């Protein structure tokens, strides 16, 4: 047990020592002299330790952390991010209010999760390509009204 404990730690050494004694008792029951059993015990223990290391490595047990020591996330966004999101929403609402009626209608229909074909029918466009063109132009106008950027500067760079 001291040999296994010095190499693996006490919590696993007891189990390995018991497994080793079990192997000695079942497979080598005919040997009763200490001179015969001691080398066998160390040999079996070395094999058991190697097997334990392989299994622990495969399972990822060597680099685990205690759950009690991990910080818990509260799931809420930070105040700075919430403020930034609120400001972006205000800018977006102000920019949409400045757009023409067709662009406002197009964005309203897109927010209702309408397909381009449904938008084409509701807005009376002759072809779906017309709706694509309107969408592109309206997004460009919205981008210009918002100052030319959709995302935070740190994320864009």
C-alpha positions in Angstrom: 0.0 0.0 0.0 2.8 2.4 0.8 4.3 1.8 -2.7 1.1 2.5 -4.5 0.3 5.5 -2.2 3.7 7.1 -3.0 2.9 6.9 -6.7 -0.8 7.5 -7.0 -2.1 8.9 -3.8 -3.8 7.3 -0.8 -7.4 7.4 -2.1 -6.6 5.0 -4.9 -3.8 3.0 -3.2 -6.1 1.2 -0.9 -8.2 -0.2 -3.7 -5.2 -1.3 -5.7 -3.6 -2.9 -2.7 -6.9 -4.9 -2.1 -7.1 -5.9 -5.8 -3.4 -7.1 -5.6 -4.1 -9.1 -2.5 -7.1 -10.7 -4.2 -5.1 -11.7 -7.2 -2.4 -13.2 -5.0 -4.9 -15.1 -3.0 -6.8 -16.5 -6.0 -4.1 -17.1 -8.5 -1.1 -17.8 -6.3 -2.7 -19.6 -3.4 0.0 -22.4 -3.5 2.8 -19.9 -2.6 3.0 -19.3 1.1 6.6 -18.1 1.5 7.2 -14.3 1.8 10.3 -14.6 -0.5 8.0 -15.9 -3.3 5.0 -13.6 -2.6 6.8 -10.2 -2.2 8.2 -10.0 -5.8 4.9 -11.3 -7.1 3.0 -8.7 -5.1 5.0 -5.8 -6.5 4.8 -7.2 -10.0 1.0 -7.5 -9.8 0.7 -4.1 -8.2 2.8 -2.5 -11.0 0.4 -4.0 -13.6 -2.6 -2.8 -11.6 -1.2 0.7 -11.4 -0.5 0.8 -15.1 -4.0 -0.4 -15.8 -5.4 2.3 -13.4 -3.4 5.1 -15.1 -4.6 4.0 -18.6 -8.2 3.9 -17.5 -7.9 7.2 -15.6 -6.2 8.9 -18.6 -8.9 7.6 -21.0 -11.7 8.8 -18.8 -10.0 12.2 -18.1 -9.8 11.6 -14.4 -6.3 13.1 -14.0 -7.3 16.7 -15.0 -10.7 16.9 -13.3 -11.7 19.8 -11.0 -13.9 19.6 -7.9 -17.4 20.9 -8.7 -17.4 22.8 -5.4 -14.4 24.9 -6.5 -15.8 25.9 -9.9 -17.4 29.4 -10.1 -21.1 29.4 -10.9 -22.4 31.5 -13.7 -25.6 33.4 -12.9 -26.7 33.4 -16.6 -27.5 37.1 -16.6 -25.7 39.4 -19.1 -23.4 42.1 -17.7 -24.7 45.6 -17.1 -22.4 47.0 -19.7 -23.6 44.6 -22.3 -27.3 45.2 -21.4 -26.7 49.0 -21.7 -25.0 48.6 -25.0 -27.8 46.4 -26.3 -30.4 49.0 -25.1 -28.5 51.8 -26.9 -28.3 49.7 -30.1 -32.0 49.0 -30.0 -32.7 52.7 -29.5 -30.5 53.6 -32.5 -32.2 50.9 -34.6 -35.7 52.2 -33.7 -34.7 55.8 -34.5 -33.2 54.7 -37.8 -36.2 52.7 -38.8 -38.5 55.6 -38.0 -36.5 57.7 -40.5 -36.9 55.2 -43.3 -39.5 55.4 -46.0 -42.9 53.6 -45.8 -41.9 50.8 -48.1 -38.8 49.9 -46.1 -40.7 50.1 -42.8 -43.3 47.8 -44.2 -40.6 45.4 -45.5 -38.9 45.2 -42.1 -42.3 44.7 -40.4 -43.1 41.8 -42.7 -39.6 40.3 -42.2 -40.0 40.6 -38.4 -43.2 38.7 -38.7 -41.1 35.9 -40.2 -42.7 36.1 -43.7 -41.0 34.5 -46.6 -39.8 36.6 -49.6 -42.7 35.2 -51.6 -45.3 36.2 -49.0 -43.7 39.6 -48.8 -43.9 39.9 -52.6 -47.6 39.1 -52.6 -48.4 41.5 -49.7 -46.5 44.4 -51.1 -47.7 43.8 -54.7 -44.3 43.3 -56.3 -44.2 41.8 -59.8 -41.2 39.5 -59.2 -39.4 38.1 -56.2 -36.2 39.7 -57.4 -37.8 43.1 -56.8 -38.3 42.2 -53.1 -34.6 41.2 -52.9 -33.6 44.5 -54.4 -35.9 46.4 -52.0 -34.5 44.4 -49.1 -30.9 45.2 -50.1 -31.5 48.9 -50.5 -33.5 49.2 -47.3 -30.7 47.4 -45.3 -28.2 49.8 -46.9 -30.2 52.8 -45.9 -30.7 51.5 -42.4 -27.0 50.9 -42.1 -26.2 54.4 -43.2 -28.7 55.9 -40.8 -27.2 53.9 -37.9 -23.8 55.3 -38.6 -22.4 52.5 -40.8 -22.0 49.8 -38.2 -24.2 46.9 -37.0 -21.9 45.3 -34.5 -19.6 46.5 -31.7 -16.3 47.8 -33.0 -14.3 45.2 -31.0 -16.2 42.3 -32.6 -15.8 43.7 -36.1 -12.0 44.1 -35.9 
